[in-house]
Amino acid sequence: MPDYGVINDRSPHIVADLCEIIALFENTPISRGDIESFVTAKGGEGLFRELDAANDAETNERIQALTEDAFQHLRYRQIAFGRWYL
């Protein structure tokens, strides 16, 4: 996979935008697991500063919450834009 850069923003719509770009250029669907893997692998210092918690379990929960929020944002776009979104 090409290098799509680093995520430094924890806004779900920004993560969703990047996932859409990857899905388009890679011609592949994106799953929750793909989003989580990408955030974990490509999260920049700014992102992890915001997601960092007192312990690993809480940090992991925050990453999972961001992943779910981004995935739900993608689902919203699919419903809102219908066949134009494909």
C-alpha positions in Angstrom: 0.0 0.0 0.0 1.3 3.5 -0.8 2.1 5.9 2.0 -1.0 8.1 2.5 0.7 10.2 5.2 0.2 10.6 9.0 -3.1 11.3 10.8 -2.6 14.1 13.4 -6.3 15.0 13.9 -8.7 12.9 15.9 -11.8 14.3 14.1 -13.8 11.3 12.8 -14.7 13.1 9.6 -10.9 13.7 8.8 -10.2 10.0 9.5 -13.2 9.1 7.3 -11.9 11.4 4.5 -8.6 9.6 4.5 -10.3 6.2 4.5 -12.3 7.2 1.5 -9.2 8.3 -0.3 -7.6 4.9 0.4 -10.7 3.0 -0.6 -10.8 4.9 -3.9 -7.1 4.5 -4.8 -6.9 1.0 -3.6 -10.3 0.0 -5.1 -11.2 -1.8 -1.9 -13.8 -1.6 0.8 -12.9 -0.3 4.3 -13.8 -2.1 7.5 -13.7 -1.1 11.1 -10.6 -3.2 11.5 -8.9 -1.5 8.5 -9.6 1.9 10.1 -8.2 0.9 13.5 -5.1 -0.6 11.9 -4.5 2.5 9.9 -5.0 4.8 12.9 -2.7 2.7 15.0 0.0 2.4 12.3 -0.3 6.0 10.9 -1.3 8.0 13.9 1.0 10.9 14.3 2.3 12.6 17.5 -0.6 15.0 17.6 -3.2 12.2 17.4 -1.6 10.1 20.1 -1.1 13.1 22.3 -4.9 13.5 22.3 -5.7 9.7 22.6 -3.0 8.9 25.2 -4.4 7.9 28.6 -3.1 6.9 32.0 -3.0 3.2 30.9 -2.9 1.2 27.7 -6.4 -0.2 28.1 -7.9 3.3 28.2 -5.8 4.4 25.2 -7.0 1.4 23.3 -10.6 2.3 24.2 -10.1 5.8 22.8 -8.6 4.4 19.6 -11.6 2.0 19.3 -14.0 4.9 19.9 -12.4 7.0 17.2 -12.5 4.0 14.8 -16.2 3.5 15.5 -17.0 7.2 15.1 -15.1 7.3 11.7 -16.9 4.1 10.5 -20.3 5.5 11.5 -19.4 8.7 9.7 -18.7 6.7 6.5 -22.1 4.8 7.0 -23.8 8.2 7.3 -22.3 9.4 4.1 -23.4 6.2 2.3 -27.0 6.6 3.5 -27.1 10.4 2.9 -25.6 10.3 -0.6 -27.1 7.0 -1.7 -26.0 5.8 -5.1 -24.0 9.0 -5.7 -21.6 7.9 -3.0 -20.5 4.6 -4.7 
